């Protein structure tokens, strides 16, 4: 039995795990720099993050030793529990102005959406893996998996947590494509969003309208269906002002100041301006560990979480940022590779979903810190502070290693 257990461990891609540990170490070194002037204790970001490392690793080892048949069997049950978990904060006192947390008393609280985004992927993978390849050629086969993702996404969006909601819904498109769905059908799913986004600008909306017409014409649907699809999307685009008014005022300001930072330099644009200043002042090699002025004079907000990459850029320089992005690139590429060579459909779909989550977090967080997209509360895996996020990050690593046991590269 002991020999069998050792052989099982030897099958795991430990090189993949070592990348996550290296990223964690970089994060802890950065958090120590941020909080070294703070008093030791639970108010200290470094100490607080350190308390979650052992539970995160314990969760990782539990996951890698859980048979994939068990993961598949209880996917729907876990999904239902997850829906209850993201609804539960609405029945609890508001924390940090949102309904995101289940509090266990200061300083511990769990953000269930961090786990539900993974559970949702598993539930979608379970449904799609139980379908035949032929059924995926029909648009109707996409409705149920899309609804599985849309339900928790809508709940999280209402909390409000736009960043996590975006990450939660993004994997559905590569998962559906990986499962054999037609590109045309995926286009029909994403077209309403594109209609709304382009509707804010008359030129982009005109270009989109022409492009939509060409695509529908080349796809040759039935005439009545093509007409309905075209004009329903155009109608959605005309409703863009209504969707804009549904955004919270602070979200509107973040979008507006993305294009004109000087419009509100001490308000909505403050975070972006300070982040760009911090990264730019670090140069190629940085100012030195614990020597960042933007960081330690507290000009840079949310530096331990959303803008931790800005701290790294200021203190350790562009070279370390490049190393971090390279490590994430290797991690994501390996996950996609594991998915491509997976032995079963269920595992492959879960893996491509996890790869998409990792990519979404890295892209959004990096683009946000340099002002390419509006500010969203989205941390960097393994590096940013956050107990729930650290637990969910190692949960993903454990799932990847579990569902790719036959691969050693």
N, C-alpha and C positions, 0 to 999 in steps of 0.2 A: 504493500500500500504506500509506504514511504517512497519507494523507488518510482511508483506510478505518479505520485505527486510531484517529485523532482522532475520527471520527464515532462509533465504538464507545464511546469514553470519554465523549463528550458525551451519549450515551443514558443514562448511569448517573445515579441520583438522588444527587448529591453532597451535597445538603442533609441526607440521611439519614446520610451518612458524617460530616458536620460535627458531628452530635449526639454520636456516639461519641467524637470527638476532644475535644469540650468536656468530656464526662464524664471522659475520660482526664486532661485538664489539672487538673480538680478533684481527682482522685485523687492526682496527682503533687504538687500543692501541699500536700495533707493529709499525704502520706507524708514530704515534706520537713520539715513541722512535727514529725512524730513522731520523725524520726531526725536532726534537725539537731545534736543533742548527741553523736551517735555519730561515731566516727572514719570518715573517708572510706575506702571499700574495699568488699569483697564482703560484709562483715558489716553494712553500712549498707543498710537497707531501700530507701531512695530510690535509691541507686546501683544496687543489684541489680535493682530493678524497671525502671530506665531502660535496662539492658542488653537487656531483652526487647522494647523498643518497636520497634527497627529490624527484628528478625526477625518481629514481629507484623505490621508494615506490609508487609513483603516477602511474607509468607504471604497477606495480604489481596490484594495485587496479583496474585499467582499465581492465586488463586481467581477473581477477577473476570474473568480472561482465559482461564479454562478453559471450553471449550464445554459447555453443559448436557448434550449427548448423551454426552460422556465421563463426566460425573458419574453419569448414569443407567446407562451401560453397565457401569461398574466398581463399582457400589454393593455388590453381593454380595461381590466380592473384598475391598473395603475393610472390609466387615463381618467377614469371617473373620480378616483381619489384626488388626482391633480386638479380637476375642475373644482371640486369642493375646496381644495386648499387655496386656490386663487380667489375664491369667493369669500372665504372666511375672514380676511382682513376687513371686509365691509361691515362685519359685525363687531369689530374691535375698535378701540380708540385710534384716531388718526395719529400717524407717526410721520414726522417730517413733512406734514402737509399732504400726505398721500395715504391711500389704502393698499400699500404694497407689502406690509410687514405683519408677521405673526410674532408678537413679542413674548419672550419668556422672562422678562424682567431685565433691567439694565445690567450689563451692556449687550445682552444676547437677544438677537431677533433673527428670524429666518425670512427670507424673501422667496416665497414658494414659486414665483414665476421663473426663477433661475432653473428650477428642476423640471417644471412643467414643459418648458420649451424642448427639453430632451425627451420627456415621456411622450409628448405629442408626436415627435418624430418616430418613436418606437411603435406607437399606435397606428400611424399612417403606414409604416413599413409592414406591420402585421396585416393590415387590410389589403394592401397592394400585393403582398407576397402570396396571399390566398386566392388572388384572381389569376385567370389565365392570360397569356400574352395577347391572345386575339381580342379579348374584351377591352384591352387598353386602347384599341384603335377607335373606340367610340367615345364621343364627348361625354355621354352620360356617366361613363365610368370614372370621370374626374370629379364629379359633384360631391360624392361622399368623402373622399380624402380631403378635398378642399374645405368642406364643412368641419371636418375633424380639427383642422388647423384654425379655421376662422373663429370657432367658438371661444377657445381660450385667448386668442389674440384680441378679440373684441373686449373680453373682460379685463385683460391687462391694459389695453388702450384706455379704458375708462378709469383706471386707478388714480391718476394717469401715469403711464409709463410708455411713451412713444418709442423710445429706443429699443426696449425689450420686445415690444409689439412688432416692430420692423424685423428684428432678428428672428422672431417666432414664425412669421409668415414667409420669410424669404426661402427657407429650405424646400417648401412644397413644390416649387418649380423645377429645380434639379432632380428632386426625388421622382416626380411624375415623368420627367424626361428619361431618367435612368430606368424607370419601370416599363418604358416602351410607348409612352403617350406621343401622339403626333405633335410636331412643332406648331402646326396651325391651330390646334386646340389649346395649346399653352398660350399662344398669341391671343386667342379670344379671352382667356382669363386675365391677362395683363393689360389688354387694350383699354378697359375702363379707367384704370389708374393713369395710363398715359394720356387719355382724353382729358381727365381732370387736371393733370399737371400742366399740359400744354395750353389749357384753356385760359391761363393767366396772361398769356401773351398772344396778341392777334397774329403775329407772323408765324410763331411756332405752331399755333393751332391750325393755321392755313396749311402749313407743310404737313402736319400730322393728318389733316383731313384728306389731302391728296394721297399721301402714303397709304392710309387706311383703305381708300378706294381702290388703289392699285393692287394691294395685297388681297383684298376680297375678290377682285376681278380675276386675279391669277389663280386663286384657290378654287374658283368656280363652284360656290355653293348654289343651292336652289335660289332662284331670283328673289322670292319673297323673303327667304332667310337672310340673304345678303343685304337687302334693303333695310330690314329690321335691325340687323347688326350695325350697319353704317349709321343710320339716323339715331339709334339709341346711344351710340358712343358720342355723336355730335351733341346730342341733348345733354349728356353728362358733362361734356366740356363747357357748355353754356351755363351749367350750374356751379361752376368753379367758385364764384363769389360767395355762394351759400356755404360751400365746404370750407372756404377760408374763414368765414365768421364762426364756424364750429370750433376752430382752434382757440386755445387759451391765449390771452393777450401776450403772455411772455413768449409763447411759441411763435406768434406772429412777429414779434420784435426780433427774435433770433433769425428768422428768415430774412427780414428786411435789412438787418445790419450785416448779414453775410455779404450783401452786394454793396452796402455803403456803411462800413465800420465807423467812419467818422460822424455818422448821423447820431449815434448814441455811445460815445467812447467810454463814458463812465457808468453806463447802464448795461444794455443787452450785449453790446460789443466788447465789454471790458474783458471778459474771459478770453476771447479770441485774440485781442490785441496783446494781452499779457503773455499768452501762450506763444505767439509768434515772436515776441520780444525775447522771451526766455530761450527758445530754441536758437534764434539768430545770434544771441549774445554768446552762446556756448561754442559756436564755430565747429571746427573739425574735431578737436580733442577735448573741448569742454573747459570750464573754469577750475575743475577739480572737485573731488568728492567732498561734500558738505560746504562747498564754497559758492554755491549759487545765490546770488543776491535776490533775484526775483522770487526764489523759493523761500529763503530764510527771513526775508523782510516781509513775507506773506503778501506780496503783490499778486502772486499766482493763486487763484481760487481752486478748490477741489483738487489740490495737487497730489493727494495720496490715492486718488481714484481715477476720475475722468481724464485729468491732465498730468498723470504721472510720467507720460512720455516726454512732456515738456521739461520736467525736472531732470530726466535723464539726458535730454539734449543740452540743457544748460550746464550740468555738472560734468557729464562724461562725454559729451560731444556727439557729432553726427556719426562717428565711427561705431559707437556702441548702439545707436539707433539702427544703423545698417545691419549690425550683427543680430539684433533682436528680430528685425524684419526677415532676415535670412533664415533664422531658426523657425519662425512661424511659417515661412514658405516651405521649409523642409517638412515640418509637421503636417501641413495641409496637403502637400503633394503625396506624402506617404499614405495619408488617410484615403485619398482618392485612389491611389494605387492598390491599397488593400481592398477597397470596394470593387475595383475593376476585376480583381482576381479572386473575389470571394467565392466560397464553395456553394453558397446558397443565396437565394434571392432576398430573403429577409435581412441577412447580415449586410449584404451589399447596399441595400436601401438605407439602413440605419447609418452605415459608415458615410455614405455620401451626404446624408443629412447633417451629421456631426461636422464633416468637412466644411459644409456651407455655414454652419453656426460660427465656427472658428474664423473663417474668412470674413464673415460679416462683422464680427467684433473687431478684428484687426483693421479692416478697411475703414469702418466708421470711426473708430477711435483715432486712428492715424490721420484721416482726412479732417476730422474735427479739430485736432490740435494745430493744424496748419491753416485752418480757415477755408477749406475747400467745400465743406458742407456745414449746415447749421449745427449749433451745439446740441448734443443729445447726451443724456446721462448713461453712457455706455462704457464700461471699463475694459481694460486690456487683460486677456486671459493670463492667469498665473502671476501677473505682475502687479496689477492694481489691488488696493486693499478692498476687503469685503469677504466676510466669512462664507456667506451663502454662495457667492460667485466662485470662491476657491474650491468649495465642496463640489459644485456642479462642474467645474473645470476638470477635476480629477475623476469625477463620475464619467465624463466623456472619454478621458484617456483610458479608463478601465474598460469601458464598452468597446473602444477601438481595439485594444489589445485582446480582449476576450473574443471578439467576433473575427479576428484575423490571426488565430492561433497557428494556422498552418503556414504562416509567412514569417520568415526570419530576417527579411531585408528592411 
